[in-house]
Amino acid sequence: MAIKFQYNKTSLQQLEKQLKVRVKALPTIKNKESALRVEVKKAKDEMNRLDNELNAKIKEYDNIVSLWGEFDQNLLGIDDVKLSIKKIAGVRIPILDGIDFYINKFSVFNKPKWYLDGVAILKNLAGIAIEREFFLRKMELLDHARKKTTQKVNLFEKVQIPGYEDAIRKIKRFMEDEENLSKSAQKIVKTRQQQMEV
């Protein structure tokens, strides 16, 4: 990114101001990036834990899989998933507050007695699966924000700050050279005037 500037004091002041803003903002952006990195790791670990828990629960019920053929699939459903929003390092993240299930009416006397246990098992499995999806989404949102922040850190550190410093250095050198030329010209004029007077 080439920084456009002119060889004058106004341009120098503007560039110094821009450089100061970026140098001041860089530590904050780096802190945000590291906070996001930690949150991504936490979300990933929690998602993996829930994944393992879900797989373990499903494996636990492998021996009764034949009974699920008798189970009425319309018996249990999700009525509502309650959400709230939380900001983590400036990123809005959905938080799971609860899941409301609905259970269609059925006769406890006409259905197998394990139906109530089946409903509880399904509620538990669905709850774990939904919570896992939330942590997956949280991880994706945080990781996207982390990547953007990392790009910004790299832009500041590797492109903009060195670019502004280089531009400032060029302007200062130009102005010094101009001043030296002016002083030299003044000395030459003064010397000539002195020679003419003699």
C-alpha beads as a LAMMPS data file, in Angstrom:
LAMMPS data file: protein, C-alpha beads

198 atoms
197 bonds

1 atom types
1 bond types

-500.0 500.0 xlo xhi
-500.0 500.0 ylo yhi
-500.0 500.0 zlo zhi

Masses

1 110.0

Atoms # bond

1 1 1 0.000 0.000 0.000
2 1 1 1.660 3.160 -1.202
3 1 1 1.008 6.087 1.085
4 1 1 0.290 9.299 -0.790
5 1 1 1.952 12.388 0.592
6 1 1 3.409 15.729 -0.352
7 1 1 6.771 17.142 0.614
8 1 1 5.553 19.785 3.061
9 1 1 4.969 20.326 6.778
10 1 1 1.194 19.838 6.582
11 1 1 1.581 16.440 4.994
12 1 1 4.275 15.566 7.543
13 1 1 1.954 16.471 10.428
14 1 1 -0.901 14.426 8.964
15 1 1 1.327 11.396 8.485
16 1 1 2.698 11.706 12.030
17 1 1 -0.858 11.886 13.354
18 1 1 -1.885 8.773 11.374
19 1 1 1.218 6.913 12.543
20 1 1 0.520 7.837 16.167
21 1 1 -3.074 6.545 15.892
22 1 1 -1.904 3.213 14.483
23 1 1 0.916 2.766 16.971
24 1 1 -1.503 3.496 19.825
25 1 1 -4.174 1.126 18.466
26 1 1 -1.845 -1.793 17.762
27 1 1 -1.534 -3.131 21.365
28 1 1 -5.325 -3.016 21.774
29 1 1 -5.858 -4.920 18.538
30 1 1 -3.215 -7.476 19.559
31 1 1 -4.969 -7.972 22.904
32 1 1 -8.275 -8.451 21.103
33 1 1 -6.682 -11.028 18.831
34 1 1 -5.233 -13.017 21.727
35 1 1 -8.549 -12.839 23.638
36 1 1 -10.375 -14.131 20.559
37 1 1 -7.797 -16.891 20.132
38 1 1 -8.408 -18.035 23.733
39 1 1 -12.199 -17.916 23.264
40 1 1 -11.973 -19.919 20.015
41 1 1 -9.948 -22.573 21.843
42 1 1 -12.470 -22.703 24.718
43 1 1 -15.398 -23.026 22.290
44 1 1 -13.604 -25.744 20.313
45 1 1 -12.762 -27.691 23.479
46 1 1 -16.358 -27.424 24.719
47 1 1 -17.699 -28.494 21.309
48 1 1 -15.365 -31.523 21.303
49 1 1 -16.431 -32.396 24.850
50 1 1 -20.098 -32.252 23.868
51 1 1 -19.355 -34.270 20.721
52 1 1 -17.706 -36.989 22.811
53 1 1 -20.542 -36.888 25.349
54 1 1 -23.151 -37.232 22.589
55 1 1 -21.298 -40.145 20.988
56 1 1 -20.898 -41.841 24.375
57 1 1 -24.625 -41.439 25.132
58 1 1 -25.589 -42.805 21.714
59 1 1 -23.227 -45.755 22.212
60 1 1 -24.741 -46.293 25.664
61 1 1 -28.158 -46.785 24.078
62 1 1 -26.969 -49.084 21.265
63 1 1 -28.322 -52.133 23.058
64 1 1 -31.902 -50.772 22.988
65 1 1 -31.807 -49.525 19.393
66 1 1 -34.407 -52.104 18.309
67 1 1 -36.954 -50.566 20.685
68 1 1 -36.751 -47.211 18.886
69 1 1 -38.646 -48.779 15.971
70 1 1 -41.723 -48.874 18.210
71 1 1 -41.283 -45.284 19.384
72 1 1 -43.696 -42.686 18.029
73 1 1 -41.494 -40.110 16.283
74 1 1 -44.147 -37.386 16.561
75 1 1 -44.221 -37.721 20.333
76 1 1 -41.423 -35.262 21.095
77 1 1 -40.418 -32.050 19.368
78 1 1 -38.696 -28.762 19.962
79 1 1 -41.043 -25.891 20.684
80 1 1 -38.529 -23.089 21.210
81 1 1 -34.810 -22.494 21.574
82 1 1 -34.167 -19.546 23.882
83 1 1 -31.240 -17.338 22.936
84 1 1 -29.467 -14.320 24.233
85 1 1 -26.570 -12.334 22.837
86 1 1 -23.249 -11.835 24.563
87 1 1 -20.314 -9.752 23.382
88 1 1 -16.917 -11.404 23.568
89 1 1 -14.048 -9.091 22.598
90 1 1 -16.478 -6.954 20.614
91 1 1 -18.060 -9.902 18.753
92 1 1 -21.763 -10.623 19.212
93 1 1 -22.220 -14.314 20.048
94 1 1 -25.521 -16.199 20.487
95 1 1 -25.836 -17.912 23.867
96 1 1 -28.171 -20.855 24.479
97 1 1 -30.431 -20.053 27.420
98 1 1 -32.685 -23.050 27.192
99 1 1 -34.696 -25.416 25.040
100 1 1 -38.439 -25.864 25.313
101 1 1 -39.645 -29.292 24.217
102 1 1 -43.222 -30.257 23.572
103 1 1 -44.558 -33.714 24.259
104 1 1 -47.694 -34.837 22.468
105 1 1 -50.189 -36.567 24.690
106 1 1 -50.079 -40.327 24.838
107 1 1 -51.555 -42.977 27.030
108 1 1 -49.091 -44.282 29.581
109 1 1 -51.236 -47.427 29.916
110 1 1 -51.447 -48.241 26.190
111 1 1 -47.805 -47.587 25.342
112 1 1 -44.769 -49.523 26.570
113 1 1 -43.600 -48.456 30.004
114 1 1 -40.170 -47.433 28.672
115 1 1 -41.783 -44.560 26.669
116 1 1 -41.275 -42.076 29.506
117 1 1 -37.616 -43.095 29.724
118 1 1 -37.395 -42.821 25.929
119 1 1 -38.720 -39.255 26.055
120 1 1 -36.128 -38.351 28.727
121 1 1 -33.333 -39.970 26.685
122 1 1 -34.343 -38.090 23.520
123 1 1 -34.589 -34.790 25.410
124 1 1 -31.092 -35.341 26.793
125 1 1 -29.609 -36.279 23.390
126 1 1 -31.340 -33.395 21.604
127 1 1 -30.174 -30.942 24.279
128 1 1 -26.564 -32.067 23.931
129 1 1 -26.739 -31.944 20.107
130 1 1 -28.241 -28.438 20.085
131 1 1 -25.704 -27.164 22.625
132 1 1 -22.909 -28.644 20.484
133 1 1 -24.242 -26.777 17.432
134 1 1 -24.238 -23.550 19.423
135 1 1 -20.617 -24.018 20.413
136 1 1 -19.758 -24.834 16.789
137 1 1 -21.429 -21.594 15.649
138 1 1 -19.737 -19.653 18.456
139 1 1 -16.366 -21.071 17.427
140 1 1 -16.978 -20.148 13.763
141 1 1 -18.003 -16.571 14.599
142 1 1 -15.082 -16.051 16.961
143 1 1 -12.611 -17.612 14.532
144 1 1 -13.848 -15.372 11.709
145 1 1 -13.437 -12.310 13.947
146 1 1 -9.977 -13.543 15.019
147 1 1 -8.873 -13.900 11.398
148 1 1 -10.079 -10.371 10.607
149 1 1 -8.268 -9.022 13.664
150 1 1 -5.091 -10.894 12.724
151 1 1 -5.293 -9.350 9.251
152 1 1 -5.626 -5.917 10.824
153 1 1 -2.641 -6.534 13.118
154 1 1 -0.563 -7.646 10.137
155 1 1 -1.742 -4.670 8.082
156 1 1 -0.711 -2.251 10.832
157 1 1 2.565 -4.001 11.753
158 1 1 3.859 -4.964 8.331
159 1 1 2.357 -2.419 5.940
160 1 1 0.930 0.783 7.361
161 1 1 3.274 1.605 10.258
162 1 1 6.458 0.953 8.196
163 1 1 4.873 2.826 5.262
164 1 1 4.094 5.905 7.356
165 1 1 7.547 5.809 8.977
166 1 1 9.167 5.623 5.537
167 1 1 7.052 8.499 4.192
168 1 1 7.854 10.640 7.250
169 1 1 11.564 9.888 6.828
170 1 1 11.418 10.898 3.136
171 1 1 9.633 14.175 3.903
172 1 1 12.087 15.037 6.700
173 1 1 15.077 14.314 4.446
174 1 1 13.580 16.396 1.657
175 1 1 12.896 19.289 4.026
176 1 1 16.424 19.051 5.508
177 1 1 17.935 19.027 2.010
178 1 1 15.785 21.999 1.053
179 1 1 16.868 23.865 4.184
180 1 1 20.540 23.058 3.554
181 1 1 20.220 24.259 -0.045
182 1 1 18.557 27.448 1.148
183 1 1 21.331 28.079 3.698
184 1 1 23.993 27.380 1.077
185 1 1 22.307 29.758 -1.355
186 1 1 22.158 32.437 1.353
187 1 1 25.881 31.969 2.100
188 1 1 26.728 32.247 -1.602
189 1 1 24.649 35.423 -1.941
190 1 1 26.229 36.877 1.220
191 1 1 29.738 36.024 0.030
192 1 1 29.100 37.653 -3.362
193 1 1 27.700 40.769 -1.710
194 1 1 30.785 40.989 0.492
195 1 1 33.061 40.574 -2.518
196 1 1 31.191 43.277 -4.418
197 1 1 31.541 45.668 -1.498
198 1 1 35.271 45.271 -1.403

Bonds

1 1 1 2
2 1 2 3
3 1 3 4
4 1 4 5
5 1 5 6
6 1 6 7
7 1 7 8
8 1 8 9
9 1 9 10
10 1 10 11
11 1 11 12
12 1 12 13
13 1 13 14
14 1 14 15
15 1 15 16
16 1 16 17
17 1 17 18
18 1 18 19
19 1 19 20
20 1 20 21
21 1 21 22
22 1 22 23
23 1 23 24
24 1 24 25
25 1 25 26
26 1 26 27
27 1 27 28
28 1 28 29
29 1 29 30
30 1 30 31
31 1 31 32
32 1 32 33
33 1 33 34
34 1 34 35
35 1 35 36
36 1 36 37
37 1 37 38
38 1 38 39
39 1 39 40
40 1 40 41
41 1 41 42
42 1 42 43
43 1 43 44
44 1 44 45
45 1 45 46
46 1 46 47
47 1 47 48
48 1 48 49
49 1 49 50
50 1 50 51
51 1 51 52
52 1 52 53
53 1 53 54
54 1 54 55
55 1 55 56
56 1 56 57
57 1 57 58
58 1 58 59
59 1 59 60
60 1 60 61
61 1 61 62
62 1 62 63
63 1 63 64
64 1 64 65
65 1 65 66
66 1 66 67
67 1 67 68
68 1 68 69
69 1 69 70
70 1 70 71
71 1 71 72
72 1 72 73
73 1 73 74
74 1 74 75
75 1 75 76
76 1 76 77
77 1 77 78
78 1 78 79
79 1 79 80
80 1 80 81
81 1 81 82
82 1 82 83
83 1 83 84
84 1 84 85
85 1 85 86
86 1 86 87
87 1 87 88
88 1 88 89
89 1 89 90
90 1 90 91
91 1 91 92
92 1 92 93
93 1 93 94
94 1 94 95
95 1 95 96
96 1 96 97
97 1 97 98
98 1 98 99
99 1 99 100
100 1 100 101
101 1 101 102
102 1 102 103
103 1 103 104
104 1 104 105
105 1 105 106
106 1 106 107
107 1 107 108
108 1 108 109
109 1 109 110
110 1 110 111
111 1 111 112
112 1 112 113
113 1 113 114
114 1 114 115
115 1 115 116
116 1 116 117
117 1 117 118
118 1 118 119
119 1 119 120
120 1 120 121
121 1 121 122
122 1 122 123
123 1 123 124
124 1 124 125
125 1 125 126
126 1 126 127
127 1 127 128
128 1 128 129
129 1 129 130
130 1 130 131
131 1 131 132
132 1 132 133
133 1 133 134
134 1 134 135
135 1 135 136
136 1 136 137
137 1 137 138
138 1 138 139
139 1 139 140
140 1 140 141
141 1 141 142
142 1 142 143
143 1 143 144
144 1 144 145
145 1 145 146
146 1 146 147
147 1 147 148
148 1 148 149
149 1 149 150
150 1 150 151
151 1 151 152
152 1 152 153
153 1 153 154
154 1 154 155
155 1 155 156
156 1 156 157
157 1 157 158
158 1 158 159
159 1 159 160
160 1 160 161
161 1 161 162
162 1 162 163
163 1 163 164
164 1 164 165
165 1 165 166
166 1 166 167
167 1 167 168
168 1 168 169
169 1 169 170
170 1 170 171
171 1 171 172
172 1 172 173
173 1 173 174
174 1 174 175
175 1 175 176
176 1 176 177
177 1 177 178
178 1 178 179
179 1 179 180
180 1 180 181
181 1 181 182
182 1 182 183
183 1 183 184
184 1 184 185
185 1 185 186
186 1 186 187
187 1 187 188
188 1 188 189
189 1 189 190
190 1 190 191
191 1 191 192
192 1 192 193
193 1 193 194
194 1 194 195
195 1 195 196
196 1 196 197
197 1 197 198
